[in-house]
Amino acid sequence: MFCPECGKPNPDENRFCQYCSALLVDNSAEQFQQPVAQPVSDNGQQAKPDVVVSIPKVDTAKVKGFIQKQKKLLVPIVAVVIALIVFVAIGSSLSSPEKVVESYFTALTENDFEAMYKQLALPESDLLTKEAFANYMTQNFGEDENPYYGVKKFDVKEIDERDYYGYGYDYNENRDNKKDENPVKNYQIIMVDKTTGESSTYFVTLIEQDTKTLLFFKNYKVSSAAFVAQNVKLYVDGEAAVTFDDLALTSPETDEYGTKSYSLPAVFKGEHKVTLTSDLYEPFETNFYIYENYDSQTVRTSYMKFKEDILISLETKALDTIKTMYANALANKPFSIDMMKTTPEYIDLSNIYTNLVDNIAMQEDGTGLNEITFTSGAIRTNYSNEKQYSVYTDDAGRTTVSFTLNLTYDFKYTRNVGWYEPQLEVREGSNNDSVSFQYTYVDGEWNLSSMGNCVVYYY
């Protein structure tokens, strides 16, 4: 084609003149118009020339390719737009406060405690487990006691303020998040009995969470203030391991009297089980009823029953001590703390032993106790055949047990039956008597810490 500016020829595929850079127009033979003489009007003036429009050829293949490319670009764009619309719709539905309330209350009407638990705004606490919540709900909202069980139709209405003192009641200072940090929404659920026409209401408070639903949408959970008590205290006045609903409690604070204080930051209200265990006592269980924040209860180790095998071992130790002392006294051996199986820091048995020797040793006139055999020794019992003993903690914090040991024994002794001249006679018999004992538990061992007069009656 020829350049319209400089008139020089250019290849047909060029868009610009290779000589003067002017825009090229397809001026091939079928489109190039030669100048012709212009007609003259009747009045002798030259007439306006006819306008010749040159229409360039369209490359349809290129146009179709362009359109195909645009279609390929539009498909993912449209898909993204549709996905965004669906995402917004789902997110809005999931984050809708009304939907949260409806879902929560529906779970209540079906006794679906697990679904309810998932929607609760709970403070941090190892005690607020799914199982603990189910236990609380079973206690208070079982199928037979749940007034909302089976409700199918209800209306949800947002309210600005409420004055409801009962299930679901929640003041800002009693909920787990402060109002200025986490906004709340209050809702009233209205149900109408078709038979009686009477209406009943149920209140739910939602708390906006710091986390988002699907990263962008507001996340609401149901306030747990109706179910949860905070800052609860459990006191135990002695040495024992403590479990609360099968969860071991550790790191207590101990006051000057040895009472241990366990802090329960948050726990579901209602009845709970407290168990005390010890190397010295049988497991002891009691109930802890929690109704509100700052509730407390004291469990005393004096309620615990001492382990029977320990009492039996102390009976044996006490009887062995009596047997050892009498054997040494009859042999007129000097006092030795080793024979008493104890240590001097807990008890001085020398005076007790000296008194025993003075009372049972053979005298110069040949009278006295010849032999004695203790056949049994048992802790004194009451009319119900329960062992009688007392347990307390001494000033050093050590466990001390005191009891009276009933003894039965056979004896043989020599007595003077003559009036004017000595006449010795050996007599035999059986009898029973008692001696008091006290043992202290130190470093895993029971040490004799006190003992009463051990001279038994053998006449």
TORSE-731528 format. One line per 2 residues: their letters; for each residue x, y, z of C-alpha. Coordinates in Angstrom, 2 decimals, always signed. Example, Ala and Ser with C-alpha at 12.3 -4.5 7.8 and 13.67 -1.06 7.14 Angstrom:
AS> +12.30 -4.50 +7.80  +13.67 -1.06 +7.14;
//
This chain:
MF> +0.00 +0.00 +0.00  +1.03 +3.64 -0.43;
CP> +1.58 +6.12 +2.37  -1.14 +8.83 +2.32;
EC> +1.45 +11.34 +3.50  +4.60 +10.76 +1.50;
GK> +3.10 +8.52 -1.19  +5.81 +5.95 -0.95;
PN> +4.98 +2.24 -1.17  +4.91 +0.05 +1.99;
PD> +4.27 -3.65 +2.60  +0.58 -4.44 +3.08;
EN> +1.14 -5.78 +6.63  +2.69 -2.50 +7.89;
RF> +0.51 -0.25 +10.02  +2.95 +2.69 +9.95;
CQ> +5.00 +4.14 +7.08  +8.55 +2.94 +7.12;
YC> +9.65 +6.29 +5.66  +7.68 +8.98 +7.52;
SA> +5.97 +6.94 +10.26  +2.48 +8.10 +9.25;
LL> -0.51 +5.83 +9.95  -1.13 +3.66 +6.95;
VD> -4.58 +3.04 +5.45  -5.27 +0.13 +3.19;
NS> -5.15 +1.89 -0.18  -5.03 -1.13 -2.38;
AE> -6.44 -0.94 -5.84  -9.98 -1.83 -4.84;
QF> -10.04 +0.89 -2.18  -7.73 +3.62 -3.52;
QQ> -9.77 +6.40 -5.15  -8.09 +8.44 -7.93;
PV> -8.89 +12.17 -7.92  -11.49 +13.04 -10.48;
AQ> -12.69 +16.32 -11.87  -15.28 +17.88 -9.66;
PV> -18.56 +18.81 -11.23  -19.50 +22.46 -11.63;
SD> -22.90 +23.78 -10.61  -25.23 +25.67 -12.95;
NG> -24.19 +28.98 -11.51  -20.62 +28.35 -12.47;
QQ> -19.41 +27.48 -8.95  -17.56 +24.31 -8.25;
AK> -19.78 +21.78 -6.53  -18.76 +20.09 -3.30;
PD> -16.97 +16.90 -3.95  -18.57 +13.62 -3.04;
VV> -17.19 +12.12 +0.21  -15.59 +8.81 -0.41;
VS> -15.48 +6.53 +2.70  -12.85 +3.86 +2.70;
IP> -13.75 +0.87 +4.91  -10.72 -1.13 +5.99;
KV> -10.82 -4.89 +5.79  -11.49 -6.66 +9.11;
DT> -9.39 -9.64 +10.06  -12.16 -11.90 +11.44;
AK> -9.70 -14.54 +12.67  -8.00 -12.00 +14.90;
VK> -11.33 -10.74 +16.19  -12.47 -14.27 +17.05;
GF> -9.18 -14.95 +18.84  -9.55 -11.79 +20.87;
IQ> -13.08 -12.73 +21.87  -11.97 -16.20 +22.95;
KQ> -9.22 -14.73 +25.08  -11.69 -12.41 +26.79;
KK> -14.03 -15.31 +27.47  -11.22 -17.26 +29.13;
LL> -10.47 -14.29 +31.36  -14.12 -13.73 +32.24;
VP> -14.80 -17.33 +33.38  -12.52 -17.25 +36.48;
IV> -13.62 -13.70 +37.27  -17.27 -14.75 +37.25;
AV> -16.41 -17.83 +39.35  -14.63 -15.66 +41.91;
VI> -17.58 -13.27 +42.09  -20.02 -16.16 +42.60;
AL> -17.74 -17.66 +45.28  -17.59 -14.32 +47.07;
IV> -21.35 -14.02 +47.00  -21.74 -17.54 +48.41;
FV> -19.02 -16.86 +51.02  -20.71 -13.67 +52.18;
AI> -24.09 -15.41 +52.32  -22.77 -18.33 +54.36;
GS> -20.68 -16.11 +56.62  -23.59 -13.76 +57.26;
SL> -25.81 -16.72 +58.08  -23.30 -18.32 +60.43;
SS> -22.50 -15.07 +62.20  -26.08 -13.90 +62.52;
PE> -26.83 -13.36 +66.24  -30.42 -14.49 +65.74;
KV> -29.21 -17.74 +64.14  -26.92 -18.35 +67.11;
VE> -29.81 -17.85 +69.54  -32.12 -20.10 +67.50;
SY> -29.51 -22.84 +67.27  -28.73 -22.66 +70.98;
FT> -32.35 -22.75 +72.10  -33.17 -25.55 +69.65;
AL> -30.38 -27.60 +71.25  -31.95 -26.93 +74.67;
TE> -35.38 -28.11 +73.48  -33.76 -31.34 +72.28;
ND> -31.57 -31.87 +75.38  -28.56 -31.71 +73.06;
FE> -26.15 -30.59 +75.76  -23.07 -31.11 +73.61;
AM> -24.38 -28.65 +70.99  -25.18 -26.15 +73.75;
YK> -21.71 -26.51 +75.22  -20.05 -25.68 +71.89;
QL> -21.89 -22.35 +71.78  -21.00 -21.18 +75.29;
AL> -18.52 -18.40 +76.03  -16.52 -20.05 +78.81;
PE> -13.72 -18.62 +80.94  -10.45 -20.50 +81.17;
SD> -10.72 -23.44 +83.57  -9.82 -27.14 +83.52;
LL> -13.09 -27.82 +85.34  -15.36 -26.50 +82.58;
TK> -15.39 -29.66 +80.53  -18.05 -30.97 +78.19;
EA> -18.72 -33.83 +80.60  -19.09 -31.46 +83.56;
FA> -21.61 -29.36 +81.64  -23.62 -32.45 +80.66;
NY> -23.65 -33.48 +84.32  -24.91 -30.04 +85.36;
MT> -27.62 -30.01 +82.70  -28.69 -33.53 +83.59;
QN> -29.06 -32.46 +87.22  -31.13 -29.41 +86.35;
FG> -32.58 -29.93 +82.87  -33.15 -33.62 +82.35;
ED> -35.90 -34.70 +79.98  -38.39 -34.94 +82.83;
EN> -37.50 -31.53 +84.27  -36.72 -29.47 +81.17;
PY> -39.72 -27.13 +80.68  -38.55 -26.33 +77.15;
YG> -38.13 -29.91 +76.01  -40.01 -30.57 +72.78;
VK> -40.78 -26.92 +71.96  -40.92 -26.53 +68.18;
KF> -42.14 -22.98 +67.55  -40.76 -19.87 +69.14;
DV> -39.94 -16.27 +68.28  -36.62 -14.55 +68.90;
KE> -36.63 -10.85 +69.74  -33.68 -8.62 +70.54;
ID> -34.17 -6.43 +73.61  -32.16 -3.48 +74.84;
ER> -32.44 -4.15 +78.55  -33.89 -6.85 +80.70;
DY> -34.79 -7.46 +84.28  -34.90 -11.19 +84.63;
YG> -33.85 -12.95 +87.84  -33.55 -16.60 +86.96;
YG> -32.17 -18.94 +84.37  -30.20 -16.94 +81.86;
YD> -29.93 -13.82 +84.03  -26.73 -11.94 +83.46;
YN> -25.42 -8.63 +84.77  -22.40 -7.17 +83.03;
EN> -20.24 -7.58 +86.13  -21.20 -11.24 +86.44;
RD> -20.39 -12.34 +82.92  -17.02 -13.55 +81.79;
NK> -16.19 -10.54 +79.60  -16.50 -6.85 +80.43;
KD> -18.95 -4.82 +78.42  -16.45 -2.23 +77.26;
EN> -14.26 -5.02 +75.88  -16.81 -7.38 +74.36;
PV> -20.21 -6.00 +73.32  -23.30 -7.99 +74.26;
KN> -26.70 -8.56 +72.70  -29.71 -9.59 +74.74;
YQ> -32.51 -11.69 +73.29  -35.90 -12.79 +74.47;
II> -37.39 -16.05 +73.25  -41.19 -16.15 +73.34;
MV> -43.22 -19.36 +73.29  -47.02 -19.63 +73.27;
DK> -48.91 -22.68 +74.48  -51.53 -23.48 +71.84;
TT> -53.82 -25.13 +74.38  -53.84 -22.52 +77.11;
GE> -52.69 -19.52 +75.11  -50.23 -18.69 +77.85;
SS> -46.81 -17.40 +76.85  -43.47 -18.09 +78.45;
TY> -40.11 -16.49 +77.91  -36.47 -17.44 +77.98;
FV> -33.53 -15.03 +77.90  -30.19 -15.40 +76.17;
TL> -27.24 -13.05 +76.26  -24.71 -13.16 +73.43;
IE> -21.14 -11.95 +73.80  -19.14 -10.86 +70.79;
QD> -15.87 -12.77 +70.69  -12.42 -11.51 +69.79;
TK> -12.10 -14.18 +67.11  -13.97 -13.97 +63.80;
TL> -16.13 -16.45 +61.94  -14.44 -17.35 +58.64;
LF> -11.85 -14.65 +59.41  -14.16 -11.73 +58.54;
FK> -17.55 -12.07 +60.24  -18.51 -11.32 +63.83;
NY> -18.51 -14.30 +66.15  -21.08 -14.54 +68.94;
KV> -21.30 -17.02 +71.80  -23.84 -17.49 +74.57;
SS> -22.98 -16.08 +77.99  -22.28 -18.84 +80.52;
AA> -22.95 -16.73 +83.64  -26.16 -18.67 +84.31;
FV> -24.19 -21.90 +84.60  -20.76 -20.89 +85.89;
AQ> -19.61 -19.76 +89.34  -16.26 -18.05 +89.60;
NV> -13.67 -17.56 +92.36  -14.78 -20.58 +94.38;
KL> -12.68 -21.79 +97.34  -12.22 -25.25 +98.83;
YV> -10.52 -25.55 +102.22  -8.99 -28.75 +103.65;
DG> -7.73 -28.68 +107.23  -5.12 -31.41 +107.08;
EA> -2.78 -33.56 +105.05  -4.66 -35.21 +102.21;
AV> -4.67 -35.32 +98.42  -7.77 -33.62 +97.03;
TF> -9.75 -34.34 +93.87  -12.67 -32.29 +92.61;
DD> -14.92 -34.22 +90.24  -12.00 -36.60 +89.61;
LA> -9.61 -33.72 +88.79  -6.59 -33.63 +91.13;
LT> -6.16 -30.22 +92.78  -2.60 -29.05 +93.34;
SP> -0.59 -26.07 +94.61  -2.77 -24.98 +97.54;
ET> -2.05 -22.05 +99.80  -1.43 -23.04 +103.44;
DE> -2.21 -20.77 +106.39  -0.53 -20.70 +109.80;
YG> -2.90 -23.38 +111.11  -2.12 -25.85 +108.35;
TK> -5.40 -25.36 +106.50  -4.97 -25.64 +102.75;
SY> -6.88 -23.40 +100.37  -7.60 -24.48 +96.79;
SL> -8.77 -21.87 +94.28  -11.34 -22.87 +91.66;
PA> -11.35 -20.00 +89.13  -14.48 -21.20 +87.34;
VF> -16.74 -24.21 +87.78  -20.23 -25.21 +86.75;
KG> -22.82 -24.59 +89.45  -24.59 -27.45 +91.18;
EH> -23.46 -30.56 +93.02  -19.83 -31.67 +92.86;
KV> -17.88 -34.51 +94.41  -14.83 -33.84 +96.60;
TL> -12.59 -36.78 +97.50  -9.79 -36.83 +100.07;
TS> -7.15 -39.55 +99.96  -4.13 -40.17 +102.16;
DL> -1.58 -42.81 +102.99  -3.08 -42.85 +106.49;
YE> -6.82 -42.60 +105.86  -9.51 -44.40 +103.94;
PF> -10.78 -42.35 +100.95  -13.42 -39.87 +102.04;
ET> -16.08 -38.44 +99.73  -18.39 -35.52 +100.30;
NF> -20.54 -33.21 +98.17  -19.83 -29.56 +97.45;
YI> -22.91 -27.60 +96.41  -22.02 -24.47 +94.44;
YE> -24.69 -21.87 +93.81  -22.94 -18.60 +93.04;
NY> -19.64 -16.78 +92.72  -17.30 -16.83 +95.73;
DS> -18.92 -19.90 +97.29  -16.66 -21.88 +99.62;
QT> -16.63 -25.04 +101.70  -14.32 -26.61 +104.26;
VR> -13.67 -30.35 +104.30  -12.14 -31.65 +107.51;
TS> -9.75 -34.57 +107.58  -11.25 -35.48 +110.96;
YM> -14.17 -36.84 +108.92  -11.81 -39.40 +107.44;
KF> -11.55 -42.89 +108.86  -8.09 -44.07 +109.75;
KE> -6.93 -47.01 +107.69  -7.72 -50.29 +109.40;
DI> -4.40 -51.89 +108.47  -2.52 -49.03 +110.16;
LI> -4.52 -49.44 +113.35  -3.80 -53.16 +113.29;
SL> -0.09 -52.49 +112.84  -0.14 -50.06 +115.78;
ET> -1.89 -52.66 +117.92  +0.91 -55.07 +117.06;
KA> +3.62 -52.50 +117.79  +2.07 -51.62 +121.15;
LD> +1.69 -55.27 +122.17  +5.30 -55.97 +121.13;
TI> +6.45 -53.04 +123.28  +4.62 -54.44 +126.31;
KT> +6.06 -57.91 +125.76  +9.60 -56.55 +125.36;
MY> +9.40 -54.38 +128.48  +8.07 -57.22 +130.65;
AN> +10.65 -59.69 +129.35  +13.51 -57.32 +130.14;
AL> +12.04 -56.32 +133.49  +11.61 -59.95 +134.60;
AN> +15.25 -60.54 +133.62  +16.12 -57.43 +135.64;
KP> +17.96 -55.93 +132.69  +18.93 -52.25 +132.80;
FS> +16.88 -49.82 +130.75  +17.87 -49.36 +127.11;
ID> +16.00 -47.24 +124.59  +16.80 -49.80 +121.92;
MM> +14.57 -52.34 +123.61  +11.62 -49.97 +123.30;
KT> +11.88 -49.64 +119.52  +11.61 -45.86 +119.67;
TP> +13.87 -42.80 +119.84  +14.62 -40.54 +122.83;
EY> +13.38 -37.39 +121.12  +9.79 -38.62 +121.29;
ID> +9.56 -40.21 +124.73  +11.67 -41.02 +127.79;
LS> +10.61 -44.48 +128.93  +13.25 -44.87 +131.63;
NI> +10.94 -43.86 +134.52  +8.13 -46.07 +133.22;
YT> +10.54 -49.00 +132.92  +12.01 -48.43 +136.40;
NL> +8.54 -48.42 +137.93  +7.72 -51.66 +136.11;
VD> +10.87 -53.38 +137.44  +10.08 -52.29 +140.99;
NI> +6.61 -53.82 +140.77  +7.19 -57.18 +139.09;
AM> +10.80 -58.20 +139.79  +11.38 -61.06 +142.23;
QE> +11.98 -59.79 +145.74  +14.62 -60.93 +148.24;
DG> +12.00 -62.96 +150.08  +11.29 -64.95 +146.93;
TG> +7.98 -63.36 +146.10  +7.08 -61.69 +142.85;
LN> +6.01 -62.31 +139.30  +7.47 -65.46 +137.89;
EI> +6.23 -65.17 +134.33  +3.55 -63.49 +132.24;
TF> +2.25 -64.27 +128.77  +0.26 -61.67 +126.89;
TS> -2.21 -63.52 +124.70  -3.80 -60.56 +122.96;
GA> -3.76 -56.81 +122.62  -6.45 -54.81 +120.87;
IR> -7.52 -51.20 +120.66  -10.52 -50.53 +122.86;
TN> -13.87 -50.55 +121.03  -17.28 -49.02 +121.68;
YS> -20.66 -50.70 +121.89  -20.78 -50.85 +118.08;
NE> -17.46 -52.69 +118.07  -15.72 -49.70 +116.45;
KQ> -12.15 -48.97 +117.46  -11.81 -45.91 +119.69;
YS> -8.86 -43.67 +118.87  -8.06 -40.02 +118.26;
VY> -5.97 -38.47 +115.53  -4.54 -34.97 +115.56;
TD> -1.64 -32.96 +114.21  +1.05 -31.90 +116.68;
DA> +2.82 -28.54 +116.73  +5.35 -29.79 +114.20;
GR> +2.59 -30.76 +111.75  +3.01 -34.50 +112.36;
TT> +0.09 -36.91 +112.54  -0.39 -38.41 +116.00;
VS> -2.64 -41.32 +117.03  -3.59 -42.11 +120.60;
FT> -5.54 -45.11 +121.86  -5.99 -47.49 +124.77;
LN> -4.78 -51.04 +124.28  -6.81 -53.73 +126.04;
LT> -4.58 -56.61 +127.12  -5.35 -60.20 +128.08;
YD> -2.65 -62.33 +129.67  -1.80 -65.43 +131.65;
FK> +0.52 -65.15 +134.63  +2.30 -67.12 +137.31;
YT> +3.52 -65.52 +140.49  +4.91 -66.47 +143.91;
RN> +3.35 -65.15 +147.10  +3.94 -65.63 +150.82;
VG> +0.91 -67.27 +152.47  +2.52 -67.95 +155.85;
WY> +1.43 -66.05 +158.97  +4.33 -66.56 +161.31;
EP> +6.88 -68.17 +159.09  +7.44 -67.64 +155.36;
QL> +5.38 -70.02 +153.31  +5.74 -69.47 +149.56;
EV> +3.02 -70.45 +147.15  +2.94 -70.28 +143.35;
RE> -0.33 -69.32 +141.86  -1.49 -69.05 +138.27;
GS> -4.26 -67.04 +136.66  -5.57 -65.02 +133.78;
NN> -6.62 -61.43 +133.69  -7.07 -58.33 +131.54;
DS> -5.99 -54.75 +131.87  -5.27 -51.74 +129.65;
VS> -2.41 -49.39 +128.80  -2.60 -46.10 +126.90;
FQ> -0.33 -45.46 +123.90  +0.45 -42.61 +121.57;
YT> +2.30 -42.89 +118.25  +3.60 -40.13 +115.96;
YV> +4.16 -40.51 +112.23  +7.61 -39.25 +111.23;
DG> +9.40 -39.85 +107.92  +7.19 -42.78 +107.05;
EW> +7.57 -44.49 +110.44  +5.37 -44.72 +113.54;
NL> +7.30 -43.82 +116.70  +6.06 -44.29 +120.25;
SS> +5.64 -40.77 +121.63  +3.74 -41.40 +124.87;
MG> +2.80 -44.31 +127.12  +0.83 -44.72 +130.33;
NC> +1.57 -46.84 +133.38  +2.18 -50.37 +132.13;
VV> +2.03 -52.30 +135.45  -0.84 -54.75 +135.01;
YY> -2.80 -56.40 +137.78  -1.75 -60.01 +138.35;
Y> -3.03 -60.88 +141.84;
//
